């Protein structure tokens, strides 16, 4: 099978914001407790942070991590998690019907992100709380004033402000399951006033307003326009969330679901631009795609979780190889929308629907770890408009789907990276690349991640391994493969 790619430096889509490789660490299941923070485990450092997890997160090169939720944030009291650990109250977490010990809180998270070479994206509770609490939290984190909450931070051993830049105003506030769910009008007004108040405390921050919790809700679209009508001028990003479900229509359908992500982004951009037009605004709103992943493997197990446990095994999806191909294609899709998608958080990071799965004695890098790591490492510079020519197959929902999914990135003068998925189960693909009208380029590396069994899962005993390909007779993509190919002029 033959595939062709065309791109030209003259036609960039936009500059890649590294924050599209961000993630989410929510207080739920074993994401924090037993994942990031495990003080009794010999694998942890003196502050209780798992050293092997820090190492794996560094390898993933995650620029920013959204915290503390997710649904959890909508009934969370952040001040329960600061100060001397012995005095912190144990509380119920309404979102996941669990027990929250509060032994890990904001200051621990900030310390941990530093160790993991990352940074924080903070979410405020607009479910059970409002403007005043959001401002208190912002004061604690970012202000250098001689005032109550800034002084509390100093008392807790953090003299310098954290200067957290990006703030999520609530989480999935359209969703019926959200604690403190609101109508679009109520939420839009609250966001507008909260953003204004927070900006008056710290004008350097940027804010994210909640878009729909997914594209299938009955009010998708209406929610975006009504909310933005209230707060357009005072927010910088709108959030998008998307989870791919069980592959009930087979592997070839599952690995094409990134087409849904593409359509969803186009719809939200159109909705934002429609509000921009009606407001006669010169500002374009960008997208924070701050939750996305495959999520279904753990559904059956999770039906049996008893309420009011501490850090139960929840949403511990074990990913297979077809999931890795879909994650690869979704990353290609995000890269193709860098003109509007400036932030994307893979949900989540550790144990809960995550690329890193811990046990008492070590961790597993799941199949989905590798495309995430590769895009964080090689996905810098500019995305070029990439014309893809490929044989197709028929898939339910999507019609004709290209076997080849790919994008060309210009990393710098004369340096390029191609990310490519060969969706064919059986056939190799010869890839013909034409950059800048057949400029002479030398392939410097070709890394291929492939597996003939779409249901293969990485375990402590065996994993799919990457392979370095020597393309002596032109570029060849193996069947069912994720590829990273670099070139130099
Ligand atoms: O990531 C798991 C959950 O999915 C988050 O808490 C919520 O925002 C979404 O519904």
Boltz pocket constraint, residues with backbone or C-beta under 6 A from the ligand:
constraints:
  - pocket:
      binder: B
      contacts: [[A, 26], [A, 69], [A, 70], [A, 71], [A, 72], [A, 171], [A, 172], [A, 213], [A, 291], [A, 347], [A, 348]]
      max_distance: 6.0
